[in-house]
Amino acid sequence: MKGDILVSVATINLTRSDFDEKTKARLVMVDFWAEWCGPCKMSGPVLEQMSDEYAGRVVISKVDVDSETELASKYGVMSIPTVILFRDGQEVSRQIGFAGKAGYVSLLAKAGVV
């Protein structure tokens, strides 16, 4: 991230040490996922594509729930994939389960991005 411009070439991996800092950007979509999760594997390429499509409007990030159990617990992630949209560090919306690109676009629409 440079200045006020959001840069997103691909999804960014977040950890508990940088989560708060990186979700304080204007709008951040965080995918809580795991390597062994079939629906998570389907959502990955969709989110990568959206990362390019929505560059400058939203930062798309990922949290591996197996290595970041504290973060998953803090945000009440009980099923994966769960995608949570943050605006200025505060949760504004969430999508539980893989609903395809349309589901993620709908999540962004609720935040006024599309």
TORMAR-285590 format. One record per atom (N, C-alpha, C, O): residue number from 1; atom name; x, y, z. Coordinates in steps of 0.001 Angstrom, whole numbers. Layout:
BEGIN
[r NUM,'CA',[X,Y,Z]]
...
//
This chain:
BEGIN
[r 1,'N',[833,-1169,0]]
[r 1,'CA',[0,0,0]]
[r 1,'C',[883,1238,0]]
[r 1,'O',[1815,1342,797]]
[r 2,'N',[588,2176,-893]]
[r 2,'CA',[1343,3419,-942]]
[r 2,'C',[388,4577,-719]]
[r 2,'O',[-595,4718,-1445]]
[r 3,'N',[664,5406,274]]
[r 3,'CA',[-172,6566,532]]
[r 3,'C',[-1634,6203,700]]
[r 3,'O',[-1979,5285,1443]]
[r 4,'N',[-2499,6946,-9]]
[r 4,'CA',[-3936,6701,68]]
[r 4,'C',[-4427,5757,-1012]]
[r 4,'O',[-5615,5437,-1050]]
[r 5,'N',[-3545,5304,-1891]]
[r 5,'CA',[-3950,4435,-2984]]
[r 5,'C',[-3825,2989,-2559]]
[r 5,'O',[-2779,2565,-2067]]
[r 6,'N',[-4909,2224,-2752]]
[r 6,'CA',[-4872,807,-2430]]
[r 6,'C',[-4290,67,-3615]]
[r 6,'O',[-4752,231,-4744]]
[r 7,'N',[-3284,-742,-3365]]
[r 7,'CA',[-2652,-1519,-4418]]
[r 7,'C',[-2905,-2984,-4134]]
[r 7,'O',[-2708,-3442,-3008]]
[r 8,'N',[-3342,-3726,-5144]]
[r 8,'CA',[-3619,-5137,-4945]]
[r 8,'C',[-3260,-5894,-6202]]
[r 8,'O',[-4012,-5882,-7177]]
[r 9,'N',[-2109,-6558,-6186]]
[r 9,'CA',[-1701,-7331,-7341]]
[r 9,'C',[-2184,-8764,-7196]]
[r 9,'O',[-2388,-9469,-8185]]
[r 10,'N',[-2359,-9171,-5990]]
[r 10,'CA',[-2859,-10506,-5662]]
[r 10,'C',[-3315,-10450,-4213]]
[r 10,'O',[-3116,-9450,-3523]]
[r 11,'N',[-3920,-11519,-3769]]
[r 11,'CA',[-4370,-11514,-2382]]
[r 11,'C',[-3170,-11468,-1444]]
[r 11,'O',[-2090,-11965,-1764]]
[r 12,'N',[-3382,-10866,-290]]
[r 12,'CA',[-2337,-10684,712]]
[r 12,'C',[-2620,-11627,1876]]
[r 12,'O',[-3756,-11701,2345]]
[r 13,'N',[-1613,-12343,2344]]
[r 13,'CA',[-1774,-13225,3502]]
[r 13,'C',[-1602,-12417,4777]]
[r 13,'O',[-623,-11686,4932]]
[r 14,'N',[-2555,-12551,5687]]
[r 14,'CA',[-2511,-11822,6951]]
[r 14,'C',[-2236,-12766,8106]]
[r 14,'O',[-2612,-13938,8077]]
[r 15,'N',[-1574,-12237,9121]]
[r 15,'CA',[-1320,-12964,10358]]
[r 15,'C',[-1787,-12087,11518]]
[r 15,'O',[-2104,-10913,11326]]
[r 16,'N',[-1829,-12655,12711]]
[r 16,'CA',[-2283,-11857,13861]]
[r 16,'C',[-1363,-10665,14105]]
[r 16,'O',[-1801,-9660,14667]]
[r 17,'N',[-98,-10754,13697]]
[r 17,'CA',[826,-9642,13935]]
[r 17,'C',[578,-8441,13021]]
[r 17,'O',[947,-7321,13374]]
[r 18,'N',[-38,-8649,11855]]
[r 18,'CA',[-280,-7516,10963]]
[r 18,'C',[-1756,-7305,10624]]
[r 18,'O',[-2088,-6392,9867]]
[r 19,'N',[-2641,-8132,11170]]
[r 19,'CA',[-4062,-8076,10817]]
[r 19,'C',[-4673,-6705,11089]]
[r 19,'O',[-5268,-6104,10194]]
[r 20,'N',[-4533,-6205,12313]]
[r 20,'CA',[-5155,-4925,12668]]
[r 20,'C',[-4646,-3795,11782]]
[r 20,'O',[-5428,-2977,11296]]
[r 21,'N',[-3342,-3754,11575]]
[r 21,'CA',[-2757,-2695,10753]]
[r 21,'C',[-3272,-2757,9310]]
[r 21,'O',[-3619,-1730,8727]]
[r 22,'N',[-3319,-3946,8747]]
[r 22,'CA',[-3680,-4075,7333]]
[r 22,'C',[-5179,-4004,7076]]
[r 22,'O',[-5590,-3765,5941]]
[r 23,'N',[-6001,-4204,8092]]
[r 23,'CA',[-7443,-4072,7874]]
[r 23,'C',[-7938,-2668,8189]]
[r 23,'O',[-9137,-2402,8108]]
[r 24,'N',[-7042,-1780,8541]]
[r 24,'CA',[-7420,-391,8784]]
[r 24,'C',[-7476,409,7492]]
[r 24,'O',[-7841,1585,7510]]
[r 25,'N',[-7119,-212,6370]]
[r 25,'CA',[-7251,454,5073]]
[r 25,'C',[-8724,740,4847]]
[r 25,'O',[-9571,220,5574]]
[r 26,'N',[-9032,1524,3894]]
[r 26,'CA',[-10426,1909,3651]]
[r 26,'C',[-11358,708,3565]]
[r 26,'O',[-12348,650,4294]]
[r 27,'N',[-11065,-252,2692]]
[r 27,'CA',[-11936,-1412,2530]]
[r 27,'C',[-11085,-2647,2280]]
[r 27,'O',[-10281,-2685,1349]]
[r 28,'N',[-11273,-3666,3135]]
[r 28,'CA',[-10478,-4893,3032]]
[r 28,'C',[-11417,-6094,3124]]
[r 28,'O',[-12219,-6198,4052]]
[r 29,'N',[-11309,-6999,2151]]
[r 29,'CA',[-12071,-8243,2146]]
[r 29,'C',[-11119,-9338,2612]]
[r 29,'O',[-10067,-9544,2008]]
[r 30,'N',[-11486,-10042,3687]]
[r 30,'CA',[-10612,-11070,4257]]
[r 30,'C',[-11266,-12439,4102]]
[r 30,'O',[-12381,-12665,4573]]
[r 31,'N',[-10559,-13343,3438]]
[r 31,'CA',[-11004,-14717,3223]]
[r 31,'C',[-10360,-15602,4288]]
[r 31,'O',[-9144,-15788,4298]]
[r 32,'N',[-11190,-16149,5187]]
[r 32,'CA',[-10716,-17112,6175]]
[r 32,'C',[-10842,-18488,5526]]
[r 32,'O',[-11943,-18896,5157]]
[r 33,'N',[-9734,-19207,5384]]
[r 33,'CA',[-9682,-20431,4589]]
[r 33,'C',[-8712,-21427,5201]]
[r 33,'O',[-8033,-21130,6184]]
[r 34,'N',[-8655,-22632,4598]]
[r 34,'CA',[-7663,-23652,4961]]
[r 34,'C',[-7300,-24436,3701]]
[r 34,'O',[-8109,-24577,2784]]
[r 35,'N',[-6093,-24933,3677]]
[r 35,'CA',[-5578,-25676,2517]]
[r 35,'C',[-6408,-26923,2208]]
[r 35,'O',[-6582,-27267,1039]]
[r 36,'N',[-6920,-27599,3229]]
[r 36,'CA',[-7645,-28850,3057]]
[r 36,'C',[-9113,-28668,2673]]
[r 36,'O',[-9803,-29651,2402]]
[r 37,'N',[-9591,-27449,2646]]
[r 37,'CA',[-11004,-27134,2416]]
[r 37,'C',[-11324,-27045,922]]
[r 37,'O',[-10816,-26168,223]]
[r 38,'N',[-12170,-27960,438]]
[r 38,'CA',[-12544,-27977,-975]]
[r 38,'C',[-13171,-26683,-1471]]
[r 38,'O',[-12715,-26136,-2475]]
[r 39,'N',[-14216,-26167,-793]]
[r 39,'CA',[-14806,-24902,-1231]]
[r 39,'C',[-13813,-23733,-1183]]
[r 39,'O',[-13914,-22799,-1978]]
[r 40,'N',[-12856,-23787,-248]]
[r 40,'CA',[-11830,-22740,-175]]
[r 40,'C',[-10962,-22762,-1431]]
[r 40,'O',[-10557,-21715,-1936]]
[r 41,'N',[-10682,-23962,-1927]]
[r 41,'CA',[-9879,-24087,-3151]]
[r 41,'C',[-10622,-23526,-4351]]
[r 41,'O',[-10000,-23039,-5295]]
[r 42,'N',[-11952,-23590,-4324]]
[r 42,'CA',[-12740,-23007,-5414]]
[r 42,'C',[-12771,-21483,-5304]]
[r 42,'O',[-12773,-20787,-6319]]
[r 43,'N',[-12795,-20968,-4085]]
[r 43,'CA',[-12882,-19518,-3917]]
[r 43,'C',[-11561,-18808,-4199]]
[r 43,'O',[-11560,-17645,-4603]]
[r 44,'N',[-10439,-19493,-3992]]
[r 44,'CA',[-9125,-18870,-4182]]
[r 44,'C',[-8941,-18191,-5529]]
[r 44,'O',[-8616,-17005,-5569]]
[r 45,'N',[-9139,-18909,-6644]]
[r 45,'CA',[-8952,-18284,-7955]]
[r 45,'C',[-9932,-17133,-8215]]
[r 45,'O',[-9585,-16158,-8882]]
[r 46,'N',[-11147,-17251,-7690]]
[r 46,'CA',[-12138,-16185,-7864]]
[r 46,'C',[-11659,-14920,-7159]]
[r 46,'O',[-11737,-13825,-7716]]
[r 47,'N',[-11167,-15075,-5939]]
[r 47,'CA',[-10689,-13918,-5183]]
[r 47,'C',[-9428,-13323,-5804]]
[r 47,'O',[-9250,-12105,-5790]]
[r 48,'N',[-8553,-14165,-6347]]
[r 48,'CA',[-7359,-13656,-7043]]
[r 48,'C',[-7778,-12780,-8222]]
[r 48,'O',[-7232,-11695,-8420]]
[r 49,'N',[-8753,-13257,-9008]]
[r 49,'CA',[-9247,-12492,-10154]]
[r 49,'C',[-9872,-11177,-9681]]
[r 49,'O',[-9624,-10123,-10267]]
[r 50,'N',[-10671,-11243,-8634]]
[r 50,'CA',[-11309,-10035,-8113]]
[r 50,'C',[-10292,-9053,-7552]]
[r 50,'O',[-10508,-7841,-7581]]
[r 51,'N',[-9186,-9575,-7044]]
[r 51,'CA',[-8121,-8737,-6526]]
[r 51,'C',[-7613,-7791,-7615]]
[r 51,'O',[-7335,-6620,-7360]]
[r 52,'N',[-7499,-8321,-8828]]
[r 52,'CA',[-7080,-7491,-9963]]
[r 52,'C',[-8211,-6568,-10419]]
[r 52,'O',[-7987,-5383,-10667]]
[r 53,'N',[-9415,-7107,-10527]]
[r 53,'CA',[-10566,-6339,-11008]]
[r 53,'C',[-10897,-5148,-10114]]
[r 53,'O',[-11270,-4081,-10602]]
[r 54,'N',[-10760,-5334,-8814]]
[r 54,'CA',[-11153,-4293,-7871]]
[r 54,'C',[-9965,-3559,-7258]]
[r 54,'O',[-10106,-2875,-6244]]
[r 55,'N',[-8800,-3702,-7874]]
[r 55,'CA',[-7603,-3006,-7386]]
[r 55,'C',[-7892,-1511,-7280]]
[r 55,'O',[-8485,-911,-8177]]
[r 56,'N',[-7461,-924,-6167]]
[r 56,'CA',[-7687,491,-5944]]
[r 56,'C',[-8986,775,-5210]]
[r 56,'O',[-9175,1874,-4689]]
[r 57,'N',[-9894,-215,-5161]]
[r 57,'CA',[-11162,-25,-4460]]
[r 57,'C',[-11264,-902,-3227]]
[r 57,'O',[-11896,-516,-2244]]
[r 58,'N',[-10650,-2079,-3265]]
[r 58,'CA',[-10692,-3000,-2129]]
[r 58,'C',[-9408,-3825,-2125]]
[r 58,'O',[-8896,-4191,-3183]]
[r 59,'N',[-8895,-4114,-936]]
[r 59,'CA',[-7752,-5001,-788]]
[r 59,'C',[-8311,-6366,-411]]
[r 59,'O',[-9092,-6485,533]]
[r 60,'N',[-7910,-7393,-1152]]
[r 60,'CA',[-8394,-8744,-859]]
[r 60,'C',[-7273,-9521,-179]]
[r 60,'O',[-6164,-9634,-701]]
[r 61,'N',[-7591,-10056,1004]]
[r 61,'CA',[-6603,-10711,1854]]
[r 61,'C',[-7081,-12095,2258]]
[r 61,'O',[-8250,-12439,2088]]
[r 62,'N',[-6144,-12893,2801]]
[r 62,'CA',[-6460,-14252,3231]]
[r 62,'C',[-5889,-14507,4617]]
[r 62,'O',[-4827,-13996,4972]]
[r 63,'N',[-6614,-15309,5394]]
[r 63,'CA',[-6141,-15765,6701]]
[r 63,'C',[-6293,-17284,6726]]
[r 63,'O',[-7399,-17805,6576]]
[r 64,'N',[-5188,-17987,6915]]
[r 64,'CA',[-5200,-19441,7038]]
[r 64,'C',[-5634,-19781,8460]]
[r 64,'O',[-4897,-19534,9414]]
[r 65,'N',[-6837,-20351,8599]]
[r 65,'CA',[-7391,-20609,9933]]
[r 65,'C',[-6601,-21663,10709]]
[r 65,'O',[-6657,-21691,11938]]
[r 66,'N',[-5870,-22526,10010]]
[r 66,'CA',[-5071,-23532,10713]]
[r 66,'C',[-3869,-22912,11416]]
[r 66,'O',[-3492,-23356,12500]]
[r 67,'N',[-3271,-21902,10818]]
[r 67,'CA',[-2112,-21272,11451]]
[r 67,'C',[-2486,-20020,12239]]
[r 67,'O',[-1683,-19520,13027]]
[r 68,'N',[-3685,-19518,12033]]
[r 68,'CA',[-4129,-18295,12725]]
[r 68,'C',[-5447,-18554,13464]]
[r 68,'O',[-6448,-17874,13237]]
[r 69,'N',[-5421,-19549,14350]]
[r 69,'CA',[-6634,-19928,15078]]
[r 69,'C',[-7171,-18790,15953]]
[r 69,'O',[-8382,-18669,16139]]
[r 70,'N',[-6275,-17961,16486]]
[r 70,'CA',[-6698,-16828,17321]]
[r 70,'C',[-7571,-15859,16533]]
[r 70,'O',[-8599,-15392,17025]]
[r 71,'N',[-7152,-15561,15304]]
[r 71,'CA',[-7927,-14640,14467]]
[r 71,'C',[-9281,-15239,14104]]
[r 71,'O',[-10302,-14552,14145]]
[r 72,'N',[-9285,-16511,13751]]
[r 72,'CA',[-10544,-17170,13404]]
[r 72,'C',[-11503,-17126,14587]]
[r 72,'O',[-12695,-16865,14418]]
[r 73,'N',[-10989,-17379,15767]]
[r 73,'CA',[-11806,-17354,16966]]
[r 73,'C',[-12296,-15937,17275]]
[r 73,'O',[-13467,-15737,17599]]
[r 74,'N',[-11410,-14972,17174]]
[r 74,'CA',[-11753,-13575,17464]]
[r 74,'C',[-12925,-13099,16614]]
[r 74,'O',[-13777,-12347,17087]]
[r 75,'N',[-12967,-13540,15354]]
[r 75,'CA',[-14025,-13099,14436]]
[r 75,'C',[-15148,-14122,14286]]
[r 75,'O',[-15974,-14001,13381]]
[r 76,'N',[-15188,-15112,15148]]
[r 76,'CA',[-16285,-16066,15170]]
[r 76,'C',[-16425,-16894,13910]]
[r 76,'O',[-17535,-17233,13500]]
[r 77,'N',[-15299,-17218,13297]]
[r 77,'CA',[-15323,-18023,12080]]
[r 77,'C',[-15489,-19482,12478]]
[r 77,'O',[-14578,-20096,13033]]
[r 78,'N',[-16673,-20030,12183]]
[r 78,'CA',[-16985,-21408,12541]]
[r 78,'C',[-16999,-22326,11321]]
[r 78,'O',[-16828,-23538,11453]]
[r 79,'N',[-17200,-21756,10144]]
[r 79,'CA',[-17231,-22503,8884]]
[r 79,'C',[-16339,-21774,7888]]
[r 79,'O',[-16215,-20549,7911]]
[r 80,'N',[-15725,-22558,7019]]
[r 80,'CA',[-14896,-21939,5992]]
[r 80,'C',[-15333,-22444,4627]]
[r 80,'O',[-15826,-23567,4516]]
[r 81,'N',[-15163,-21647,3599]]
[r 81,'CA',[-14641,-20283,3667]]
[r 81,'C',[-15655,-19311,4281]]
[r 81,'O',[-16865,-19441,4102]]
[r 82,'N',[-15123,-18355,4993]]
[r 82,'CA',[-15893,-17203,5459]]
[r 82,'C',[-15137,-15975,4989]]
[r 82,'O',[-13937,-15841,5233]]
[r 83,'N',[-15837,-15092,4323]]
[r 83,'CA',[-15232,-13846,3851]]
[r 83,'C',[-15872,-12704,4629]]
[r 83,'O',[-17093,-12554,4652]]
[r 84,'N',[-15027,-11907,5262]]
[r 84,'CA',[-15504,-10766,6042]]
[r 84,'C',[-14985,-9486,5397]]
[r 84,'O',[-13807,-9371,5060]]
[r 85,'N',[-15887,-8537,5238]]
[r 85,'CA',[-15537,-7242,4668]]
[r 85,'C',[-15351,-6249,5810]]
[r 85,'O',[-16241,-6074,6642]]
[r 86,'N',[-14194,-5603,5843]]
[r 86,'CA',[-13866,-4605,6861]]
[r 86,'C',[-13747,-3236,6212]]
[r 86,'O',[-13157,-3095,5141]]
[r 87,'N',[-14309,-2232,6864]]
[r 87,'CA',[-14116,-840,6447]]
[r 87,'C',[-13488,-129,7633]]
[r 87,'O',[-14065,-73,8719]]
[r 88,'N',[-12301,411,7411]]
[r 88,'CA',[-11572,1123,8464]]
[r 88,'C',[-11452,296,9740]]
[r 88,'O',[-11595,819,10845]]
[r 89,'N',[-11185,-1016,9574]]
[r 89,'CA',[-10948,-1897,10709]]
[r 89,'C',[-12187,-2489,11350]]
[r 89,'O',[-12071,-3294,12274]]
[r 90,'N',[-13379,-2112,10881]]
[r 90,'CA',[-14627,-2601,11458]]
[r 90,'C',[-15351,-3520,10479]]
[r 90,'O',[-15438,-3216,9289]]
[r 91,'N',[-15870,-4641,10974]]
[r 91,'CA',[-16630,-5549,10111]]
[r 91,'C',[-17905,-4869,9628]]
[r 91,'O',[-18651,-4287,10416]]
[r 92,'N',[-18145,-4952,8311]]
[r 92,'CA',[-19372,-4375,7758]]
[r 92,'C',[-20290,-5432,7159]]
[r 92,'O',[-21493,-5206,7029]]
[r 93,'N',[-19729,-6592,6789]]
[r 93,'CA',[-20529,-7643,6189]]
[r 93,'C',[-19724,-8928,6141]]
[r 93,'O',[-18498,-8908,6257]]
[r 94,'N',[-20431,-10070,5966]]
[r 94,'CA',[-19723,-11340,5828]]
[r 94,'C',[-20501,-12295,4944]]
[r 94,'O',[-21726,-12221,4847]]
[r 95,'N',[-19765,-13198,4299]]
[r 95,'CA',[-20323,-14262,3462]]
[r 95,'C',[-19764,-15570,3992]]
[r 95,'O',[-18549,-15768,4019]]
[r 96,'N',[-20657,-16471,4417]]
[r 96,'CA',[-20223,-17779,4919]]
[r 96,'C',[-20485,-18798,3827]]
[r 96,'O',[-21591,-18874,3292]]
[r 97,'N',[-19471,-19579,3497]]
[r 97,'CA',[-19585,-20552,2418]]
[r 97,'C',[-19235,-19922,1081]]
[r 97,'O',[-19168,-18700,950]]
[r 98,'N',[-19015,-20769,104]]
[r 98,'CA',[-18645,-20288,-1225]]
[r 98,'C',[-19903,-20083,-2064]]
[r 98,'O',[-20597,-21041,-2404]]
[r 99,'N',[-20187,-18826,-2392]]
[r 99,'CA',[-21366,-18491,-3197]]
[r 99,'C',[-20964,-18038,-4592]]
[r 99,'O',[-21763,-17438,-5312]]
[r 100,'N',[-19722,-18326,-4972]]
[r 100,'CA',[-19243,-17919,-6289]]
[r 100,'C',[-18928,-16435,-6332]]
[r 100,'O',[-19073,-15713,-5346]]
[r 101,'N',[-18496,-16008,-7498]]
[r 101,'CA',[-18135,-14603,-7671]]
[r 101,'C',[-19320,-13700,-7370]]
[r 101,'O',[-19158,-12630,-6782]]
[r 102,'N',[-20512,-14127,-7771]]
[r 102,'CA',[-21711,-13318,-7545]]
[r 102,'C',[-21905,-13009,-6059]]
[r 102,'O',[-22309,-11902,-5703]]
[r 103,'N',[-21623,-13973,-5201]]
[r 103,'CA',[-21754,-13754,-3768]]
[r 103,'C',[-20776,-12715,-3254]]
[r 103,'O',[-21124,-11883,-2416]]
[r 104,'N',[-19549,-12766,-3760]]
[r 104,'CA',[-18543,-11790,-3332]]
[r 104,'C',[-18838,-10401,-3890]]
[r 104,'O',[-18618,-9398,-3212]]
[r 105,'N',[-19335,-10344,-5124]]
[r 105,'CA',[-19705,-9061,-5715]]
[r 105,'C',[-20867,-8465,-4924]]
[r 105,'O',[-20904,-7257,-4692]]
[r 106,'N',[-21810,-9304,-4510]]
[r 106,'CA',[-22927,-8844,-3700]]
[r 106,'C',[-22443,-8262,-2362]]
[r 106,'O',[-22966,-7254,-1887]]
[r 107,'N',[-21457,-8903,-1780]]
[r 107,'CA',[-20851,-8420,-530]]
[r 107,'C',[-20267,-7025,-744]]
[r 107,'O',[-20452,-6138,89]]
[r 108,'N',[-19570,-6833,-1849]]
[r 108,'CA',[-18988,-5522,-2165]]
[r 108,'C',[-20080,-4499,-2469]]
[r 108,'O',[-19944,-3325,-2125]]
[r 109,'N',[-21156,-4938,-3109]]
[r 109,'CA',[-22256,-4022,-3433]]
[r 109,'C',[-22882,-3470,-2166]]
[r 109,'O',[-23260,-2300,-2116]]
[r 110,'N',[-22994,-4318,-1127]]
[r 110,'CA',[-23556,-3862,147]]
[r 110,'C',[-22705,-2741,747]]
[r 110,'O',[-23203,-1902,1498]]
[r 111,'N',[-21429,-2740,409]]
[r 111,'CA',[-20518,-1713,927]]
[r 111,'C',[-20391,-541,-34]]
[r 111,'O',[-19631,395,215]]
[r 112,'N',[-21141,-595,-1139]]
[r 112,'CA',[-21131,515,-2088]]
[r 112,'C',[-19970,528,-3058]]
[r 112,'O',[-19671,1563,-3653]]
[r 113,'N',[-19299,-626,-3228]]
[r 113,'CA',[-18146,-685,-4113]]
[r 113,'C',[-18562,-868,-5564]]
[r 113,'O',[-17930,-305,-6458]]
[r 114,'N',[-19610,-1644,-5817]]
[r 114,'CA',[-20055,-1900,-7204]]
[r 114,'C',[-21407,-1294,-7468]]
[r 114,'O',[-21931,-1411,-8576]]
//
